[in-house]
Amino acid sequence: MASATAVPLLLAASGCRSSDVFDGPDPLAGRPSPGHDVVVLQAAISAEEALISLYVRATASSAAKAHSGLLASLLAQHKQHLARLRAALVLPPGMATASPGATASPGAAASAGGGGQGAGGGMGARLRAAERASAAAGLRRLATVDPALAQLFASIAACDATHVAALAALG
């Protein structure tokens, strides 16, 4: 009797596909690519990480010390968003946790650049632009994912929109 691992090899050698004999995914086809929701979720995680990085730089700026309480509060909320997004990401064992196509939103990435200027030097404007871009990206994702994930994206997008108003104090 052939072992379970030898059966697919014997089938391949005979010209039969394992899918002709077994239900489910073809073990000879390799790992399936991640589903659409996983790819979208990975992109959202990357974008949230970019926002957190921007906030970390902003809180480290000496010119932003007057607004450090506000910035620390918004940074903490983004860390919570990241934790919720990561908790929603369920991958099979051995599958990579990051997708090569998962990048931050263009607005957040462009806003993250620009060096270490303080709040008076445009950091507030960069943070607001990044928050606006994040909220818009979250809304665009809503129609493309299952309802539970859409609810998470809507919640985070609404929070990002309120951050834009809160950041108006930074000028």
LOPAVO-182794 format. One record per residue: residue number from 1; x, y, z of N, C-alpha, C, CB in turn. Coordinates in Angstrom, 2 decimals, always signed. Glycine has a CB too. Example, Ala and Ser with C-alpha at 12.3 -4.5 7.8 and 13.67 -1.06 7.14 Angstrom:
BEGIN
   drenlum       n.x       n.y       n.z      ca.x      ca.y      ca.z       c.x       c.y       c.z      cb.x      cb.y      cb.z
         1    +13.19     -5.69     +7.80    +12.30     -4.50     +7.80    +13.20     -3.30     +7.80    +11.31     -4.47     +9.05
         2    +12.85     -2.25     +7.08    +13.67     -1.06     +7.14    +12.90     +0.03     +7.87    +14.08     -0.60     +5.72
***
This chain:
BEGIN
   drenlum       n.x       n.y       n.z      ca.x      ca.y      ca.z       c.x       c.y       c.z      cb.x      cb.y      cb.z
         1     +0.84     -1.17     +0.00     +0.00     +0.00     +0.00     +0.89     +1.24     +0.00     -0.96     -0.01     +1.22
         2     +0.57     +2.22     -0.83     +1.36     +3.44     -0.94     +0.99     +4.41     +0.17     +1.15     +4.09     -2.32
         3     +1.98     +5.16     +0.62     +1.73     +6.16     +1.67     +0.95     +7.34     +1.09     +3.06     +6.65     +2.29
         4     +0.40     +8.14     +2.00     -0.40     +9.29     +1.56     +0.44    +10.29     +0.77     -1.03     +9.99     +2.77
         5     +1.71    +10.41     +1.09     +2.56    +11.34     +0.35     +2.99    +10.78     -0.99     +3.78    +11.69     +1.16
         6     +3.01     +9.48     -1.12     +3.44     +8.86     -2.37     +2.33     +8.84     -3.41     +3.93     +7.45     -2.12
         7     +1.06     +8.86     -2.97     -0.06     +8.78     -3.90     -0.05     +9.92     -4.92     -1.38     +8.78     -3.14
         8     +0.11    +11.20     -4.48     +0.14    +12.27     -5.49     +1.29    +12.12     -6.47     +0.24    +13.61     -4.81
         9     +2.43    +11.63     -6.00     +3.58    +11.44     -6.89     +3.31    +10.33     -7.89     +4.84    +11.12     -6.09
        10     +2.67     +9.26     -7.45     +2.32     +8.17     -8.35     +1.30     +8.63     -9.39     +1.78     +6.98     -7.57
        11     +0.33     +9.42     -8.94     -0.67     +9.95     -9.88     -0.02    +10.84    -10.93     -1.76    +10.73     -9.12
        12     +0.90    +11.70    -10.49     +1.57    +12.60    -11.43     +2.37    +11.81    -12.45     +2.50    +13.58    -10.68
        13     +3.04    +10.76    -11.99     +3.84     +9.94    -12.90     +2.96     +9.20    -13.90     +4.69     +8.94    -12.10
        14     +1.73     +8.89    -13.51     +0.84     +8.15    -14.40     +0.08     +9.07    -15.35     -0.13     +7.34    -13.59
        15     +0.21    +10.38    -15.16     -0.50    +11.31    -16.03     -1.84    +11.76    -15.46     -0.72    +10.70    -17.36
        16     -2.23    +11.20    -14.34     -3.47    +11.61    -13.69     -3.20    +12.83    -12.82     -4.08    +10.45    -12.85
        17     -4.18    +13.68    -12.77     -4.09    +14.79    -11.83     -4.72    +14.35    -10.52     -4.79    +16.06    -12.39
        18     -4.15    +14.83     -9.42     -4.69    +14.43     -8.13     -6.11    +14.95     -7.96     -3.80    +14.93     -6.99
        19     -6.45    +16.03     -8.64     -7.81    +16.56     -8.53     -8.83    +15.62     -9.17     -7.89    +17.95     -9.17
        20     -8.35    +14.68    -10.03     -9.25    +13.69    -10.61     -9.68    +12.66     -9.57     -8.57    +12.99    -11.80
        21     -8.87    +12.50     -8.51     -9.11    +11.48     -7.51     -9.58    +12.07     -6.18     -7.86    +10.66     -7.30
        22     -9.05    +13.22     -5.82     -9.30    +13.82     -4.51    -10.14    +15.08     -4.63     -7.99    +14.13     -3.80
        23    -10.94    +15.33     -3.60    -11.63    +16.61     -3.50    -10.67    +17.62     -2.88    -12.94    +16.49     -2.66
        24    -10.91    +18.87     -3.14    -10.10    +19.92     -2.52     -8.99    +20.39     -3.42     -9.51    +19.42     -1.22
        25     -8.10    +21.20     -2.86     -7.01    +21.76     -3.68     -6.02    +20.69     -4.11     -6.29    +22.85     -2.91
        26     -5.42    +20.90     -5.24     -4.44    +19.98     -5.79     -3.12    +20.14     -5.02     -4.23    +20.23     -7.32
        27     -2.67    +19.09     -4.32     -1.43    +19.22     -3.55     -0.20    +19.42     -4.42     -1.24    +17.99     -2.69
        28     -0.29    +19.10     -5.70     +0.85    +19.30     -6.60     +0.90    +20.71     -7.17     +0.81    +18.29     -7.73
        29     -0.15    +21.46     -6.98     -0.21    +22.80     -7.56     +0.50    +23.84     -6.72     -1.64    +23.21     -7.74
        30     +0.97    +23.48     -5.53     +1.64    +24.44     -4.66     +0.63    +25.20     -3.83     +2.48    +25.42     -5.49
        31     +1.12    +26.15     -3.10     +0.25    +26.93     -2.23     -0.63    +27.84     -3.06     +1.08    +27.76     -1.23
        32     -1.91    +27.92     -2.69     -2.78    +28.85     -3.42     -2.41    +30.30     -3.06     -4.27    +28.58     -3.09
        33     -2.68    +31.19     -3.98     -2.40    +32.60     -3.69     -3.44    +33.10     -2.69     -2.42    +33.47     -4.99
        34     -3.09    +34.11     -1.90     -4.05    +34.60     -0.91     -5.28    +35.19     -1.59     -3.40    +35.66     -0.01
        35     -6.40    +35.10     -0.91     -7.64    +35.64     -1.43     -7.65    +37.15     -1.46     -8.80    +35.14     -0.62
        36     -8.63    +37.70     -2.14     -8.75    +39.15     -2.30     -8.79    +39.87     -0.95     -9.99    +39.50     -3.11
        37     -9.61    +39.38     -0.01     -9.73    +40.03     +1.29     -8.39    +40.05     +2.03    -10.77    +39.33     +2.14
        38     -7.61    +39.00     +1.89     -6.30    +38.94     +2.55     -5.36    +39.99     +1.95     -5.68    +37.53     +2.41
        39     -5.36    +40.10     +0.63     -4.50    +41.07     -0.03     -4.90    +42.50     +0.36     -4.56    +40.89     -1.57
        40     -6.20    +42.77     +0.39     -6.69    +44.10     +0.78     -6.33    +44.38     +2.23     -8.22    +44.20     +0.57
        41     -6.49    +43.40     +3.08     -6.16    +43.56     +4.49     -4.67    +43.80     +4.69     -6.60    +42.32     +5.29
        42     -3.83    +43.10     +3.95     -2.39    +43.34     +4.03     -2.03    +44.75     +3.59     -1.64    +42.31     +3.18
        43     -2.70    +45.26     +2.56     -2.45    +46.64     +2.12     -2.87    +47.62     +3.20     -3.21    +46.93     +0.80
        44     -3.99    +47.36     +3.86     -4.45    +48.24     +4.94     -3.47    +48.22     +6.10     -5.86    +47.81     +5.42
        45     -2.91    +47.05     +6.40     -1.92    +46.94     +7.47     -0.68    +47.76     +7.12     -1.54    +45.46     +7.72
        46     -0.22    +47.66     +5.89     +0.95    +48.43     +5.46     +0.69    +49.93     +5.54     +1.34    +48.05     +4.02
        47     -0.50    +50.35     +5.14     -0.84    +51.77     +5.20     -0.90    +52.25     +6.65     -2.20    +52.03     +4.50
        48     -1.45    +51.43     +7.53     -1.52    +51.80     +8.95     -0.12    +51.89     +9.55     -2.37    +50.78     +9.74
        49     +0.75    +50.98     +9.16     +2.14    +51.04     +9.63     +2.82    +52.33     +9.17     +2.93    +49.81     +9.14
        50     +2.53    +52.78     +7.94     +3.11    +54.03     +7.44     +2.60    +55.22     +8.25     +2.77    +54.21     +5.94
        51     +1.31    +55.22     +8.59     +0.77    +56.30     +9.42     +1.41    +56.31    +10.79     -0.76    +56.15     +9.56
        52     +1.58    +55.15    +11.38     +2.22    +55.07    +12.69     +3.63    +55.61    +12.62     +2.23    +53.61    +13.21
        53     +4.36    +55.27    +11.59     +5.72    +55.77    +11.41     +5.73    +57.30    +11.32     +6.35    +55.16    +10.16
        54     +4.78    +57.85    +10.61     +4.68    +59.31    +10.49     +4.40    +59.94    +11.85     +3.58    +59.69     +9.49
        55     +3.51    +59.34    +12.62     +3.20    +59.86    +13.95     +4.39    +59.74    +14.90     +2.01    +59.13    +14.54
        56     +5.15    +58.67    +14.80     +6.33    +58.51    +15.64     +7.33    +59.62    +15.35     +6.99    +57.12    +15.42
        57     +7.54    +59.91    +14.06     +8.44    +61.02    +13.70     +7.90    +62.35    +14.19     +8.65    +61.07    +12.19
        58     +6.59    +62.53    +14.10     +5.99    +63.80    +14.54     +6.13    +63.97    +16.04     +4.51    +63.86    +14.14
        59     +5.92    +62.92    +16.81     +6.02    +63.04    +18.27     +7.46    +63.24    +18.71     +5.44    +61.81    +18.94
        60     +8.42    +62.80    +17.91     +9.83    +62.98    +18.25    +10.33    +64.39    +17.92    +10.67    +61.95    +17.53
        61     +9.57    +65.12    +17.13     +9.98    +66.46    +16.71     +9.90    +67.43    +17.88     +9.09    +66.95    +15.54
        62    +10.95    +68.24    +18.03    +10.96    +69.21    +19.13     +9.90    +70.28    +18.95    +12.34    +69.86    +19.23
        63     +9.56    +70.63    +17.72     +8.55    +71.67    +17.48     +7.14    +71.17    +17.79     +8.62    +72.14    +16.03
        64     +6.95    +69.86    +17.88     +5.62    +69.30    +18.13     +5.36    +69.07    +19.61     +5.46    +68.00    +17.37
        65     +6.29    +69.45    +20.48     +6.14    +69.19    +21.91     +4.87    +69.82    +22.47     +7.36    +69.70    +22.67
        66     +4.48    +70.97    +21.97     +3.26    +71.63    +22.47     +2.02    +70.79    +22.18     +3.12    +73.02    +21.83
        67     +2.08    +69.96    +21.15     +0.94    +69.13    +20.76     +1.18    +67.64    +21.06     +0.65    +69.31    +19.26
        68     +2.15    +67.36    +21.93     +2.53    +65.97    +22.15     +1.39    +65.13    +22.72     +3.71    +65.91    +23.08
        69     +0.52    +65.72    +23.55     -0.61    +64.96    +24.09     -1.56    +64.51    +23.00     -1.37    +65.80    +25.12
        70     -1.89    +65.43    +22.10     -2.78    +65.10    +20.98     -2.15    +64.06    +20.08     -3.13    +66.36    +20.18
        71     -0.89    +64.27    +19.72     -0.20    +63.34    +18.82     -0.07    +61.96    +19.45     +1.18    +63.88    +18.45
        72     +0.23    +61.91    +20.74     +0.35    +60.61    +21.42     -0.99    +59.89    +21.45     +0.87    +60.80    +22.86
        73     -2.07    +60.65    +21.64     -3.40    +60.04    +21.65     -3.76    +59.47    +20.27     -4.45    +61.08    +22.08
        74     -3.49    +60.22    +19.22     -3.79    +59.75    +17.86     -2.90    +58.57    +17.49     -3.60    +60.89    +16.84
        75     -1.64    +58.61    +17.92     -0.73    +57.49    +17.68     -1.25    +56.23    +18.37     +0.69    +57.83    +18.19
        76     -1.73    +56.36    +19.59     -2.28    +55.21    +20.32     -3.49    +54.63    +19.59     -2.67    +55.61    +21.75
        77     -4.33    +55.50    +19.03     -5.49    +55.01    +18.28     -5.05    +54.25    +17.04     -6.40    +56.19    +17.88
        78     -4.01    +54.74    +16.36     -3.52    +54.03    +15.17     -2.90    +52.69    +15.53     -2.49    +54.90    +14.43
        79     -2.27    +52.61    +16.68     -1.73    +51.32    +17.12     -2.88    +50.34    +17.40     -0.86    +51.49    +18.39
        80     -3.99    +50.86    +17.92     -5.17    +50.01    +18.13     -5.74    +49.55    +16.79     -6.25    +50.76    +18.93
        81     -5.78    +50.47    +15.81     -6.25    +50.10    +14.47     -5.39    +48.97    +13.91     -6.23    +51.32    +13.51
        82     -4.07    +49.12    +14.04     -3.15    +48.11    +13.52     -3.40    +46.77    +14.20     -1.68    +48.56    +13.71
        83     -3.61    +46.78    +15.49     -3.87    +45.53    +16.21     -5.17    +44.88    +15.72     -3.95    +45.78    +17.74
        84     -6.20    +45.69    +15.48     -7.47    +45.15    +14.98     -7.31    +44.59    +13.57     -8.56    +46.24    +14.99
        85     -6.56    +45.28    +12.72     -6.33    +44.79    +11.36     -5.55    +43.48    +11.38     -5.58    +45.84    +10.53
        86     -4.51    +43.44    +12.20     -3.71    +42.21    +12.29     -4.53    +41.05    +12.84     -2.47    +42.43    +13.17
        87     -5.43    +41.34    +13.79     -6.27    +40.28    +14.36     -7.24    +39.73    +13.31     -7.06    +40.82    +15.56
        88     -7.62    +40.56    +12.34     -8.54    +40.13    +11.29     -7.84    +39.30    +10.22     -9.20    +41.33    +10.65
        89     -6.52    +39.37    +10.17     -5.74    +38.66     +9.15     -5.52    +37.22     +9.60     -4.39    +39.36     +8.89
        90     -6.14    +36.29     +8.89     -5.99    +34.87     +9.18     -5.35    +34.22     +7.96     -7.38    +34.20     +9.54
        91     -4.15    +33.70     +8.16     -3.41    +33.05     +7.07     -3.13    +31.60     +7.43     -2.09    +33.80     +6.78
        92     -3.10    +30.73     +6.43     -2.71    +29.35     +6.68     -1.26    +29.29     +7.18     -2.88    +28.48     +5.41
        93     -0.90    +28.28     +7.95     +0.48    +28.16     +8.42     +1.46    +28.17     +7.24     +0.66    +26.88     +9.25
        94     +2.54    +28.90     +7.41     +3.58    +28.94     +6.39     +3.38    +29.99     +5.32     +3.68    +27.62     +5.74
        95     +2.21    +30.64     +5.29     +1.98    +31.66     +4.28     +2.59    +32.97     +4.79     +0.46    +31.83     +3.97
        96     +3.22    +33.70     +3.91     +3.85    +34.96     +4.27     +2.82    +35.94     +4.80     +4.58    +35.57     +3.07
        97     +3.23    +36.77     +5.75     +2.31    +37.74     +6.35     +2.29    +39.06     +5.60     +2.68    +37.98     +7.78
        98     +3.16    +39.24     +4.65     +3.15    +40.48     +3.88     +3.12    +40.13     +2.40     +4.40    +41.36     +4.21
        99     +2.38    +40.91     +1.68     +2.26    +40.69     +0.24     +3.14    +41.69     -0.48     +0.79    +40.80     -0.22
       100     +3.85    +41.29     -1.53     +4.67    +42.25     -2.26     +3.85    +43.40     -2.81     +5.39    +41.56     -3.40
       101     +2.58    +43.17     -3.10     +1.74    +44.25     -3.63     +1.08    +45.08     -2.54     +0.68    +43.67     -4.51
       102     +1.30    +44.74     -1.28     +0.68    +45.47     -0.18     +1.54    +46.66     +0.18     +0.47    +44.56     +1.04
       103     +1.11    +47.80     -0.29     +1.86    +49.02     +0.00     +0.94    +50.04     +0.63     +2.50    +49.59     -1.27
       104     +1.55    +51.01     +1.23     +0.78    +52.09     +1.84     +0.09    +52.89     +0.75     +1.69    +53.01     +2.70
       105     -0.97    +53.57     +1.14     -1.67    +54.41     +0.17     -0.74    +55.50     -0.32     -2.96    +55.02     +0.78
       106     -0.87    +55.92     -1.58     +0.04    +56.93     -2.11     +0.04    +58.21     -1.29     -0.32    +57.23     -3.53
       107     -1.11    +58.64     -0.81     -1.19    +59.87     -0.02     -0.43    +59.74     +1.28     -2.63    +60.23     +0.27
       108     -0.56    +58.59     +1.96     +0.14    +58.39     +3.22     +1.64    +58.29     +2.99     -0.37    +57.13     +3.93
       109     +2.04    +57.61     +1.91     +3.46    +57.47     +1.63     +4.08    +58.81     +1.25     +3.69    +56.45     +0.52
       110     +3.38    +59.59     +0.45     +3.90    +60.91     +0.08     +3.94    +61.82     +1.28     +3.04    +61.54     -1.03
       111     +2.97    +61.70     +2.15     +2.93    +62.54     +3.33     +4.00    +62.16     +4.33     +1.57    +62.46     +3.98
       112     +4.40    +60.90     +4.32     +5.39    +60.44     +5.28     +6.76    +61.02     +4.97     +5.45    +58.93     +5.29
       113     +7.00    +61.40     +3.73     +8.28    +61.98     +3.37     +8.37    +63.42     +3.84     +8.49    +61.91     +1.87
       114     +9.52    +64.01     +3.66     +9.61    +65.43     +3.96    +10.43    +65.74     +5.19     +8.27    +65.99     +4.13
       115    +11.06    +64.76     +5.79    +12.01    +65.04     +6.85    +11.39    +65.28     +8.19    +12.81    +66.20     +6.49
       116    +12.19    +65.81     +9.10    +11.79    +65.93    +10.49    +11.37    +67.32    +10.87    +12.89    +65.51    +11.36
       117    +10.70    +68.05    +10.03    +10.23    +69.36    +10.41     +9.19    +69.23    +11.51     +9.65    +70.11     +9.21
       118     +9.08    +70.23    +12.32     +8.13    +70.20    +13.42     +6.75    +70.56    +12.97     +8.57    +71.13    +14.51
       119     +5.84    +70.66    +13.95     +4.45    +70.98    +13.64     +4.35    +72.32    +12.94     +3.61    +70.98    +14.92
       120     +5.16    +73.28    +13.37     +5.12    +74.59    +12.73     +5.65    +74.55    +11.32     +5.90    +75.58    +13.54
       121     +6.48    +73.57    +10.98     +7.10    +73.48     +9.67     +6.33    +72.62     +8.71     +8.49    +72.95     +9.80
       122     +5.08    +72.33     +8.97     +4.27    +71.57     +8.04     +3.92    +70.17     +8.48     +4.95    +71.51     +6.76
       123     +4.37    +69.74     +9.66     +4.04    +68.38    +10.10     +2.54    +68.22    +10.25     +4.75    +68.06    +11.42
       124     +1.86    +69.23    +10.77     +0.41    +69.15    +10.91     -0.28    +68.95     +9.57     -0.13    +70.42    +11.58
       125     +0.19    +69.67     +8.57     -0.39    +69.53     +7.22     -0.12    +68.14     +6.66     +0.19    +70.61     +6.27
       126     +1.09    +67.61     +6.89     +1.41    +66.25     +6.41     +0.55    +65.21     +7.12     +2.91    +65.94     +6.62
       127     +0.37    +65.38     +8.43     -0.46    +64.43     +9.17     -1.91    +64.48     +8.69     -0.40    +64.72    +10.69
       128     -2.44    +65.69     +8.49     -3.82    +65.82     +8.00     -3.97    +65.19     +6.62     -4.25    +67.31     +7.93
       129     -3.01    +65.43     +5.73     -3.07    +64.85     +4.39     -3.01    +63.32     +4.47     -1.91    +65.38     +3.51
       130     -2.16    +62.79     +5.33     -2.06    +61.34     +5.48     -3.35    +60.76     +6.04     -0.87    +60.98     +6.39
       131     -3.96    +61.45     +7.00     -5.23    +60.98     +7.58     -6.35    +61.03     +6.53     -5.62    +61.83     +8.81
       132     -6.39    +62.10     +5.74     -7.40    +62.20     +4.67     -7.23    +61.06     +3.67     -7.30    +63.57     +3.94
       133     -6.00    +60.81     +3.27     -5.72    +59.74     +2.31     -6.10    +58.38     +2.90     -4.22    +59.74     +1.91
       134     -5.82    +58.18     +4.18     -6.16    +56.92     +4.83     -7.67    +56.72     +4.90     -5.56    +56.87     +6.24
       135     -8.40    +57.78     +5.26     -9.86    +57.68     +5.32    -10.44    +57.36     +3.94    -10.47    +58.99     +5.87
       136     -9.94    +58.03     +2.92    -10.43    +57.79     +1.56    -10.12    +56.37     +1.10     -9.81    +58.81     +0.58
       137     -8.93    +55.90     +1.40     -8.55    +54.52     +1.01     -9.44    +53.51     +1.74     -7.05    +54.25     +1.33
       138     -9.72    +53.76     +3.00    -10.60    +52.87     +3.76    -11.99    +52.81     +3.15    -10.70    +53.31     +5.20
       139    -12.51    +53.94     +2.73    -13.83    +53.97     +2.10    -13.84    +53.25     +0.76    -14.29    +55.41     +1.92
       140    -12.76    +53.39     +0.00    -12.67    +52.69     -1.30    -12.66    +51.18     -1.11    -11.42    +53.12     -2.06
       141    -12.11    +50.71     +0.01    -12.02    +49.28     +0.25    -13.37    +48.66     +0.62    -11.01    +49.01     +1.36
       142    -14.29    +49.46     +1.12    -15.55    +48.95     +1.67    -16.30    +48.03     +0.71    -16.43    +50.09     +2.05
       143    -16.47    +48.45     -0.52    -17.29    +47.70     -1.48    -16.59    +46.46     -2.01    -17.67    +48.59     -2.63
       144    -15.30    +46.29     -1.69    -14.55    +45.20     -2.30    -14.36    +44.00     -1.38    -13.23    +45.69     -2.75
       145    -14.79    +44.11     -0.11    -14.52    +43.03     +0.85    -15.81    +42.54     +1.50    -13.54    +43.52     +1.94
       146    -15.70    +41.44     +2.24    -16.88    +40.89     +2.91    -17.37    +41.87     +3.99    -16.56    +39.51     +3.53
       147    -18.63    +41.75     +4.41    -19.23    +42.73     +5.32    -18.49    +42.93     +6.65    -20.62    +42.32     +5.62
       148    -17.98    +41.87     +7.25    -17.28    +42.03     +8.54    -16.02    +42.88     +8.37    -16.92    +40.66     +9.12
       149    -15.29    +42.64     +7.31    -14.08    +43.41     +7.05    -14.44    +44.84     +6.63    -13.23    +42.74     +5.95
       150    -15.53    +44.99     +5.89    -15.99    +46.32     +5.50    -16.34    +47.15     +6.74    -17.21    +46.23     +4.57
       151    -16.93    +46.52     +7.73    -17.28    +47.23     +8.96    -16.01    +47.71     +9.67    -18.11    +46.32     +9.89
       152    -14.99    +46.89     +9.70    -13.72    +47.29    +10.31    -13.11    +48.47     +9.56    -12.74    +46.11    +10.34
       153    -13.08    +48.38     +8.23    -12.53    +49.48     +7.43    -13.34    +50.76     +7.62    -12.51    +49.10     +5.95
       154    -14.67    +50.65     +7.70    -15.51    +51.84     +7.90    -15.22    +52.48     +9.25    -17.01    +51.46     +7.80
       155    -15.05    +51.68    +10.26    -14.75    +52.19    +11.60    -13.43    +52.94    +11.61    -14.72    +51.05    +12.61
       156    -12.42    +52.36    +11.00    -11.10    +52.99    +10.97    -11.14    +54.25    +10.11    -10.04    +52.01    +10.43
       157    -11.84    +54.22     +8.97    -11.94    +55.40     +8.10    -12.64    +56.54     +8.83    -12.69    +55.05     +6.80
       158    -13.69    +56.23     +9.59    -14.39    +57.27    +10.35    -13.47    +57.88    +11.40    -15.65    +56.69    +11.02
       159    -12.69    +57.06    +12.05    -11.74    +57.55    +13.04    -10.69    +58.45    +12.39    -11.06    +56.37    +13.77
       160    -10.18    +58.01    +11.23     -9.19    +58.82    +10.51     -9.77    +60.17    +10.12     -8.70    +58.08     +9.26
       161    -11.04    +60.20     +9.72    -11.68    +61.47     +9.36    -11.77    +62.40    +10.57    -13.09    +61.21     +8.78
       162    -12.02    +61.85    +11.74    -12.06    +62.71    +12.94    -10.67    +63.20    +13.30    -12.68    +61.95    +14.12
       163     -9.65    +62.43    +12.97     -8.28    +62.87    +13.24     -7.95    +64.12    +12.42     -7.26    +61.75    +12.92
       164     -8.47    +64.20    +11.21     -8.22    +65.37    +10.36     -8.68    +66.64    +11.09     -8.95    +65.23     +8.98
       165     -9.88    +66.58    +11.66    -10.39    +67.75    +12.39     -9.56    +68.04    +13.64    -11.85    +67.52    +12.79
       166     -9.16    +66.99    +14.35     -8.38    +67.18    +15.57     -7.01    +67.78    +15.26     -8.22    +65.86    +16.30
       167     -6.48    +67.45    +14.10     -5.14    +67.95    +13.72     -5.16    +69.39    +13.23     -4.55    +67.07    +12.64
       168     -6.33    +69.98    +13.08     -6.43    +71.37    +12.62     -5.67    +72.29    +13.58     -7.91    +71.80    +12.51
       169     -5.52    +71.91    +14.84     -4.80    +72.73    +15.83     -3.32    +72.82    +15.52     -5.00    +72.17    +17.23
       170     -2.80    +71.90    +14.73     -1.36    +71.91    +14.45     -0.99    +72.90    +13.36     -0.89    +70.53    +14.05
       171     -1.95    +73.42    +12.66     -1.66    +74.41    +11.63     -1.14    +73.89    +10.35     -0.73    +75.34    +12.12
***
